[in-house]
Amino acid sequence: MTASDSYFERAKAVIPGGVNSPVRSFQSVGGTPVFMARAQGAFLWDTSGREYIDCIGSWGPMILGHGNQQVIQAVQQQLELALSFGAPTEQETRLAEVICRMVPSVDLVRMVNSGTEASMSAIRLARGYTRRDYIIKFAGCYHGHVDALLVKAGSGALTAGVPDSGGVPKSFTRHTLIARYNDPEQVKSLFRRYGDEIAAVIVEPIAGNMGCVLPEPGFLSSLEDLCTHYGSLLIFDEVMTGFRVHPAGAQGLYGCRPDLTVFGKIIGGGLPVGAFGGRQDIMSHLAPEGSVYQAGTLSGNPVAMTAGLATLEQLQKEGVYAALTDRTHQLVTGLRLAAERHQIPFSASCVCGMFGLFFTQADKVTDYESVQSTDIGLFRSFFHYMLEAGIYLAPSPFESGFLSTAHDSEIVMRILEASDEAFGKLRKKKEKADNG
Ligand SMILES: *Cc1c(COP(=O)(O)O)cnc(C)c1O
């Protein structure tokens, strides 16, 4: 029994499933989750002192790597001053100023405590502003565990969604319409049918919660056009992509201008933060100025704001995103070559610092359906071979991976060496199965 095994047993006695977020449980890969103790740069150490190269970065926030000196020092200084006031501070204005400057579509921004809270509030605001009820979301896009957004499948696109979580009344998802990612025609037909009742379209401009699925050329701009035409709001959920793929997020990368944007992850620099922002005339509908209620005891927490500020400051330096893009390309290209060498069906995608791995024969992964073609068994084995080799990948075939600015070329080489062996083992396993 490893240290993690015994920690997990203890955790299961007092925490449902032993974890505070389901994907951490290793349910989709099997085995015991690794209990972590310490992190620095691109590395993690578990409770037994074993070292791993981190390819998750706390699911995105740790874009500068762990233990970044500037972030740690800024947080330490803030700790001396105060943990929380529940009153306005300069720090929250400073972070808001940086976000508004870096993301041109954002005039005003409201801080919250998680991505879930941010997307929930952005949708309430969109409904309050437009005085409409329907929203369109895309199959395979995740916007946090908001009741009305826990709808994925719904193959008949022209019907309202059915909740895919227990505890969500059907009536709560009655106004959630589902469309296929990268399929503007479906969105168009939803608009034709429900046009003047649609408050908003919410989309991950790069889908990062079904692996990493890029928008096809024209997809995002067609959403902009449709929303403008029908007087609906376009909400970009940039909780993952914000400050990850470009200084102005996916909207900066693809030249879009959503009405509202949802943030999280990186803007907290590793502490719990979310935010939503956008056009001034929309944001002014929020309380206390407007009628749309939204509040939070710890919102704009000075420690979290300080960590976020120190993170965003460093991300504005010349060349940061170019270097991150190069590293991630190096990783993804190397993985593809290794898979090819060992004849494993595999495709990989990446955008500056985020990547997705798919064990599939499909030439192209563009939506929730093609993502389902992934061979889960192959992924599971690959995941465990990599973990044994000290590479900590996301424990699910449908999550994105993340590199940080602390991952240098040599560290990426170490990941690639491990992957070459892992793909080799997969090949042997497959040959055995084929012959046996
Ligand atoms: C992580 C994530 C969320 C949810 O954020 P939490 O802070 O976990 O509530 C929402 N949307 C996207 C795109 C995410 O990646």
The ligand as an ORCA input file, in Angstrom:
! r2SCAN-3c Opt
* xyz 0 1
  C     -12.643     25.260    -15.334
  C     -13.695     25.806    -16.193
  C     -14.894     26.303    -15.663
  C     -15.252     26.187    -14.218
  O     -14.417     26.902    -13.388
  P     -14.394     26.510    -11.813
  O     -13.466     27.513    -11.230
  O     -13.892     25.101    -11.760
  O     -15.783     26.627    -11.320
  C     -15.781     26.918    -16.523
  N     -15.529     27.004    -17.837
  C     -14.406     26.517    -18.394
  C     -14.168     26.671    -19.846
  C     -13.464     25.880    -17.589
  O     -12.367     25.357    -18.154
*
